[in-house]
Amino acid sequence: MPRFERDEHGDELRREELLRIIQHSLTELSLPELEALYYDMITKDYVR
C-alpha cells in the first residue's frame, strides 16, 4: 500500500506546481471571467 506522508519539500514542490497551473489558467481568462473570479475571491475573503 502506498504511503501518503508529506514533507515540507514535497509540499513546497506541490505549491509551486499549483501556482504555475493557476497562473497559466489566469492568462487564458477573459476580462469578465477575471472580474467574476475577483468578486468571488473578495466575497470569500481570499483577497484583502
Secondary structure as GFF3:
##gff-version 3
##sequence-region A 1 48
A	DSSP	alpha_helix	8	27	.	.	.	ID=ss1
A	DSSP	alpha_helix	31	43	.	.	.	ID=ss2
###
